[in-house]
Amino acid sequence: MNENGIPTEKTPALVLLNALQNFVISVTQMADPLRRSYNEGSTLELEAEPLIASLQEFVSTIVRSCQPVAPRLNEENNTLAVPLNDDHDNDKELSTILPSVSFGVMVQNMQHYCHISTPLDKKFLVFRDNVSRLLKERVFNAMPIRLLYFVQHGSGLEITLLERESVYTHLESILQQAIIREGYVVNSELDDQAIERLVSTYTRYAILSHTWLRSAPGEVTYGDWNKGRLNVNGPGYQKLVSFCKTVFKDYGLTFGWMDTICINKESSSELDESIRSMYNWYARSSLCIAYLAETGILVNMHNDPWFTRGWTLQELLAPTFIKFYNCDWEKFIEGMDNDKMEPKIVIKVERATNITEDELLNIHEATISRRMQLAAARQVTREEDTAYSLMGIFHVSITTAYGEGGKRAFFRLLQEILITSFDALDLLNWAGPSLEYDSRVHPSGRLPSSPRSFLQRSTNSYLSMGMPIEPLVLTHLGLRIPVLLMPALSTSASSCRSYQPIGDFSATVDIEPIESHHFPSVYDLLDKQISNTDGPHPAIADLYQISLAVINFSPAVGDVEPGSLFIPETCMGIPILCKEKIEKVGAGWDFPIYNIETHKPVVFHLKTNGDEHSRVVHRDKLKEHGIQLLVNLYM
C-alpha cells in the first residue's frame, strides 16, 4: 500500500480500475476541451484500448479462479472456505473481489483531474459523513456483537467471523462505493430518509433459530472457531455451513448470526449483553431461519421439539419475517417469503404452541397473563433461563446471574414488569403456589413462582383495562395492593335460610380452593348475616367466613362526585381468611390474613339492584353495602 492506501501490486482488478479511471478522464476532457490537455479530433479509440485489454484480463482472472474450493479455515484472517452447489450462479457477488479502498481514491483522483466543482465535493462529504454516523450507530447499538460474513469466491463460499469494528469498517467502505454507484450525491438526496434507506439496505442480516445438538461432537462454538478446531464431518459444522449457504443462495444476504458461534460464552459480560439484547437482534433481523432438525415433512411439523424450548418462544415471536426449514434444509412451503403469513404454517404453529395468528404477528398486544401462559409449558436446561428468555417479550431488562435459582430470577423479572407495565394488575391473574413458600425470595403471597401459575388464567377478568386507584408497590412486607374487601359466608352455613345481601350488591362465588378439606367451595358474598350485631356463630365465623379482596375496581370518571369508585360487573377477587375484623381503613402489614390458594383465579359476576349508574359508589357509602376500601393492604 502507498500513502494513499492504493495497493502497489498490479493486480488485474487494480489495472482495470486505473484503465477505467484514465478512460473516464479522457471522456470528460473530450466533452470539455478547456480541461487540461486535449487532442482535437480524438475518437477515444486509443484511450479505450487499455480499458478493453485490462477488462479482458480481469474477466480471465475471475474465470480461472472459479475452481472447486475445499473446506478450510484460514488462520490468518479467520476465514472458512466451503464449496457451493454447482447450480449456483457463479457471477453472484463478484463485485466484492474488487479492492474496495480503490473506489474512494479513484473518485478523488477523477475530481482532481477533471476539475469537478467544489459544491459537489461538499455534498459528497456531508452525505458520506451522515451515512457513516448512522452506520456506526446501527452497528454498535442495534446489531449483534459479531456476525458471520459470507461471500462467493470462485465456486466456493468464504465464511468469516467479524467483530463489530470489522463489520463497521467493511460496511463503511461498501457504502461509500454505493453512494457513488447509485448516484446519491449527483441527485442531491441528502435527506434523512435516503440515508436511512441506504444504511438499512446494507446492514441486513439473517438469524438462525434452532435447538442445540444434544450429542457429541455437538455445535461449533466461538472457542472452536477461534482455535481452528472444526470437525468437518460433525453435525454442528454441517449446520453452520448449511445456514450460511441457505442465507446466501436463497436470499442474497451476506451477514448471518447464530448463537453457538457468535457468542463468546467464556465472557460473562458478553453473555449478559447477548441475552439481554437477543430479542431485539431477532426483531431487527431481515429474516429468521427456523431450522426444525427432527422434522422432514409439513404434516409432522407441530411435533418438533423446537416448539417446546424456552428460548425459541422469543425467536418465533420477535422476527417480522420467518421461514421454516426441515431437517434437510428444505423449505416446508415454497413461494411465500414470510411463513407468518402462510396459512398452512400458521395452523401448525397454533397447534404446537396455542399461539394465535394475531399473537404471532404482534405479541405485545397480548396481556401480561396471556404472554406468561404461552411460556408456561416451555422447557429450559438452566432454570434461570425461564425468566431470562422472557425479558424481550415483556420489554424489560434484568442482569443475568446464573446460580441465583429459577425462583429468584423469575421474581426479579416480575419486579421489572410491575414497575414498567401499564397493565401490571394483570400480573395477579394466576392461581396455584406462590413465592411465599420460599421466604428467601420474597414474602409476598400474591406473586407467582413461575409461568406455570398462569396456565389457568382467567380470560374474563379485564384486569388489563382498569387503572388502580393507587400504584402496586413491592415492598419487604409484601405486595401493596388497593382492594375492596367483600366478606362472604359459605352457603353451607346458610343452607337453612335464604340469602339476603347487605346492600345493593350480591354474588354467589365458587372459589375452588386447593385445600378443599379446610375450606368450603361456594360462598354468598356480602351476606346480611355477617353484618348482624352479634355476628354469625363463632364456629361459623372460624370455618365458613372468608373475604374476597376485589382488585379490579377503578376511580369513576365523568360527571361524578369526587372520590367515587366504579365497581365492575366482572370482578376478580383474592380469597383471604381474616382472623380479625378490620376497623381502620387503610390497614397495613399488621392485619392478619391468610391467602387461600385456588385452582383458578376467582372471577365472578357482581349483581346490582339498580342500573349501571349504581356501580358508581362514593368511598363514604361503601359501608352501606358491606364493602370496605383498603388502600394499603400488604399481601
ABEGO torsion letter per residue (X at the ends): XBAAGBBABBBAAAAAAAAAAAAAAAAAAAABAABEBBBBGBAGAAAAAAAAAAAAAAAAAAAAABBBBBBBBBAAAGBBBBBBBAABBAABGAAAABBAAAAAAAAAAAAAAAGBBAAAAAAAAAAAAAAAAAAAAAAAAABBABBBBBBBBEABBBBBBBBAAAAAAAAAAAAAAAAAAAGAAAAGBABAAAAAAAAAAAABBBBBBBBBBABOAEBBBAAAAAAGBBBAABAAAAAAAAAAAAAAAAAGBABBBBAAAABBAABAAAAAAAAAAAAAAAAABABBBBBBAABABAAAAAABAAAABAAAAAAAAABABBBBBBAAGBBABBGBABAAABAAAAAAAAAAAGBBAAAAABAAABBAAAAAAAAAABBBABAAAAAAAAAAAAGBBBBBBBGAEAAAAAAAAAAAAAAABAAAAAAABBBEBBAAABAAABABAABBABAAAAAABBAAAGAAABBBABBBBBBAAEBBBBBBBBBBBBAAAAAABBBBBABABBBBBBAGBABAAABBABBBBGBAAAABAAEBBAAAAAAABBBBBBAABBBBBEBBBBGBBBBBABBBBBBBBBABBBABBGBBAABBBBBBBBABBBBBBBBBABBAAAABBBAAAAAAAGBBBBABBBX
